[in-house]
Amino acid sequence: NIAPTHEVPGVSMKDGTPTLQTMRWGLLPFWAKDKKVGYRMINARAETVGEKRSFSPSLKSRRCIIPVSGFYEWKRHSNTDKQAYAIRRRDEEPLLLAGLWACNKQIEKGQEIESYTVLTHAPNALVADIHDRMPVILDRAEIHTWLDAPWTEAKSITEGPFDAEHMEAFAVSNAVG
């Protein structure tokens, strides 16, 4: 049960090798001077990420994977009533979320802050009943393409949602939020 600003393990390419590192959720681009910027950059829309200058350096060479056991979304029943749902793979294998990362050296002088954003896109049939967006989820076969291929090739991974037949959703306590 992580939230924006929490630090989690992620995989990125460093010197041509997939590397596990701790990253903060909420992208802090190199130009950001305040951590509050990260709250506005927890997710990035896969359909438009290529048009945003703030994501340009990350698209080229700073893509990452965030392994998670699942994620939460809230289904709205009215303006005041909503229900939390846990969403995961049926086989309980980790979900591999596609992300972008950045390194910021300005906010905390002399200290690097590595942070990430999760790419999202239109939901599959399962998630569509709960929410209008979902994370881009990678198959294991797509790992190296996502981490290391040119963006023109990796971009195709973001276009279709993960197969709903391999996922399940169930109501949980709203205390997760």
N, C-alpha and C positions, 0 to 999 in steps of 0.2 A: 504494500500500500504506500506507494511513493507519491509525492506531490512536487509541483514546481519548486525549484531551488534545492531539492534533495540531490545528493550525489549518489550515483549508481555506476556499476561497471558497464563499460561499453567496449566494442572492438572497432579499431580504426587501423589504417595503414600507416606505419612509421618506417621510413627507410626501406620500403618494399616488403615489409613483413606485417601480417595481421598482429596487432598488439592489444592486449587487454589493459584498459586504463580506467580510472575513475573520472567521471564527468558530471557536471552540474546540469540539471534539467532547466532549460530556459536559455536560449542562445545569447551569448554576449559577444557580438562581433568585435574585431580588433579596435574599432573606433569608439565603442561604448565607453562612457566615462562614469556610468552609474549602474549598479546591479539591477535597478528597477526595469531597465530595458528588457531583461530576460523574461519578465512576466508577460510581455507582449509577444514574445517569440518562443513559446513553448511548443507550438505546432506551426508547420508551414504547409500550405496547400500545394500538393504535388502538381496540380494543373497550372499554377502560376509562378512556382518557385523560380523558374528560369527567367522570369521577367523582372525579378526583384534584385536590385543592386546589392542589398545587404546579404544575399545568399550566394552571390556569384563566386567568391573565392572558395566557399565550401563545396559548391557543386563540382568544381573542377578537380579538387584534390583532397577534400576533407569530408568524405562521406563515412558514416559509421553505422554500426548495428547495435541496438540495445536489446539484449535478451531479457524477456520477462515471462513470468508464469501465466500472465493474463493481463487484462485491463478492465477498467470500470467505465461504464457509461450510465447516464441517467435518462430514463424515459419520462417525459413530461405527460401528466394526465390532465393538468390544468396549470394556470399561472403560479399556483402555490403548491400543487401536489406533484411530486415526482418520486420515482422508484429507482434505486441503484441496481445495476446488473453487473455481475462478473462475467467476463467473456474470455474463453480460453480454448485451446485445442482439445478435441475429444480424447486424444491419446495422452494428454497432459505433458507433452513435449513442450519445450519453451517456444514462445512466439519470438520471431526475430524481426524487430521493428527497424525500418529504414530511417536513418537520421542523417543530419548534417552537423558537423562540429566546428568550433572555432576556438582560437586561443586569444585571450585578452591579457595584456600586460599593463594596461593603464589604470584599471580600477584599484588594484592593490599594488602599489609601487613595488617593483622588484619581484613580484610573485605572479606566476602564470595561472590564469583560471581557464580551464578547459571546460567547455559547455556544449550542449547539443539542443537541437530541436527535432521533433518527430514529424516525419512527413505524413500527411493524411490525404485521403481521397474519398470518393463516393463509396458508400457501404455495400457489402454483399447482402444477400437476401436475409440472413440472420440478423445482422446488425441494423439493417434498414428499419426494422420494426421498433428499434430502440432509439436510434440516433441517426442524424443525417450525414455523419462523417465517421471514418474509422482510420486507424493507422495503416500505413503501407506495411504489409507483412511479407517477408521474404521466405521463399523455399530455400532449403539448404543448398540446392544446386545454383542458386542465384548469388550466394555470398561473395564469391570472388568478382563477379561482374559488378555487383553493387559497390564493393570497396575499391576496385582497381581499374575498371574499364573507363574509357572516355564517357563523359556525360551523355553524349549522343546515343551511346549504346545502353548505358545504365538507365536512362530515362524510361525506356519501354517497360521496365519492371514496375514502375509506379502507375501504370495505366489501368491495370485490372485488379479487382479486389481478390483477396485470398479466398479459396473455395469454402463456401459456407458449410458444406457437408463435413468438413474436417473440424468444425468449431461447435461449441455449445455455449449457451447463455443461461444464467439462472439468477433469480432475484436474491439480493443480499441486503443486509442492514444498511440504511442510509448513513450510518456512522462511518462508513469508509471514506466519506467526503469530509 
